[in-house]
Amino acid sequence: MYAVVETGGHQYAVEPGQELVIEKIPAGEGDPVTFDRLLLVVDDAGRTRVGQPYVAGARAVGTVVRQERGPKIRVFKYKAKTNYRRRQGHRQLLTRVRIEAIEVEPTEAVEG
């Protein structure tokens, strides 16, 4: 089973047991996290449920592994002939989450 989760303006394909690095969320180490904005869910039988925009009754449950910082990015601004130079560094705050389960409410079969 896998799903496509939307969080922090990004979309991630996740499955149970996978570790995911996302933008920082306000949760401590070991805290449970629930993602309820699932765009797509594929179950073990291969049935696909696509949301409009989100799959109703579906959620991904995970646990925060740790809070961390990403790699340093150097920002350099330069303008020729004016002696203008600025250097700045940035490290994004990240959260590492382990996906424990993907839960989907059963739906009635649609005849069509």
C-alpha positions in Angstrom: 0.0 0.0 0.0 1.2 3.5 -0.8 -0.1 7.0 -0.9 0.7 10.5 -2.1 0.8 12.9 0.8 0.7 16.7 0.6 2.5 18.6 3.4 4.4 21.9 3.5 3.5 22.7 -0.1 5.2 19.5 -1.4 3.9 16.1 -2.4 5.6 12.9 -1.3 4.9 9.2 -2.2 5.0 7.3 1.0 4.5 3.7 2.2 4.5 2.1 5.6 8.0 1.8 7.1 9.5 4.6 5.1 11.3 7.6 6.6 10.3 10.9 5.2 12.2 14.3 5.5 9.7 17.2 5.4 9.7 20.9 6.3 9.6 21.5 10.0 6.4 20.7 11.9 5.8 21.6 15.5 6.2 18.2 17.1 8.7 16.7 19.5 10.8 13.6 19.0 8.6 10.4 19.4 5.3 12.3 18.9 2.6 10.9 16.6 1.8 12.8 13.4 -1.2 12.4 11.2 -1.3 13.4 7.6 -4.9 13.7 6.4 -4.2 15.4 3.0 -3.8 12.3 0.8 -4.1 12.9 -2.9 -3.9 9.3 -4.0 -4.1 5.9 -2.2 -3.2 2.5 -3.8 -4.1 -0.5 -1.6 -2.5 -4.0 -1.6 -5.0 -5.3 -4.1 -4.0 -2.6 -6.6 -7.2 -0.6 -6.3 -6.5 3.1 -6.8 -8.4 5.9 -5.1 -7.8 9.4 -6.4 -9.0 12.4 -4.3 -10.7 15.5 -5.6 -8.6 17.1 -4.3 -8.1 14.8 -1.2 -9.2 11.2 -0.6 -12.0 11.3 1.9 -11.5 9.1 5.0 -7.8 8.4 4.3 -4.8 9.3 6.5 -1.2 8.4 7.0 0.0 7.9 10.5 3.6 8.4 11.5 6.1 9.1 14.3 8.6 12.0 14.5 12.1 10.5 14.5 14.0 13.8 15.0 14.2 17.4 14.2 17.2 18.3 12.0 18.7 20.9 9.8 19.4 20.6 6.1 22.7 21.3 4.3 24.1 24.8 4.2 23.2 26.8 1.2 25.4 29.8 0.2 23.5 32.8 -1.1 25.7 35.3 -2.9 24.6 38.6 -4.4 26.9 40.5 -6.7 26.6 43.6 -8.9 29.3 44.4 -11.3 31.2 47.7 -11.2 29.6 48.9 -8.0 31.6 47.1 -5.4 28.4 45.4 -4.1 28.9 41.9 -2.7 26.7 40.1 -0.1 27.2 36.6 1.2 24.6 34.8 3.4 24.2 31.2 4.5 21.0 29.3 5.1 20.1 25.9 6.7 16.5 24.8 6.4 14.8 23.3 9.5 13.5 19.8 8.7 11.6 17.0 10.5 12.3 13.3 9.9 9.1 11.2 10.1 8.7 7.4 10.0 5.4 6.4 8.3 3.8 3.7 10.4 0.5 3.0 8.6 -1.8 4.2 5.9 -5.5 4.0 7.0 -8.4 4.2 4.6 -12.1 4.0 5.5 -13.9 1.3 3.4 -16.2 2.6 0.7 -19.2 1.0 -1.0 -18.7 -0.4 -4.4 -19.9 1.9 -7.2 -21.7 0.3 -10.1 -21.1 2.0 -13.4 
